[in-house]
Amino acid sequence: MSSDSIRVLVVDDSKDGAESMAALMSANGYEARACTDATTVLAMVEEFEPLCVLLDVRMPRVSGLELARQIRARHGDGIVLIAVTGGSPNDAEVAGTFELVDHYLLKPVDIAKLEKVLPPQNS
């Protein structure tokens, strides 16, 4: 992996979902890590310094909406936030999250659509 790889943090309470998306991102040239515990996301953001966070909207303990608020409070618009959900945009929690993020994608995430909203990779 080159030092020019875009760092992406995949946050999902489903271990299989988070790890498979991170593996897919890695296979497509991104430097990706998976996080399944919402309580450690902020520490991982500080340590990994991702350009982008793929954020599951519905998670136990700390919702994607609350994580989006906390990431924005600490990093402003310096990190691209992409909400990922299987929920309806008409749901209040989903709609609230959509207001704080840069983009949103429906599950299952189409890698081609995801790559359209990420900055281009350096060659």
Secondary structure, 3 states (H helix, E strand, C coil): CCCCCCEEEEECCCHHHHHHHHHHHHHCCCEEEEECCHHHHHHHHHHHCCCEEEEECCCCCCCHHHHHHHHHHHHCCCCEEEEEECCCCCCHHHHHHHHHCCEEEECCCCHHHHHHHCCCCCC
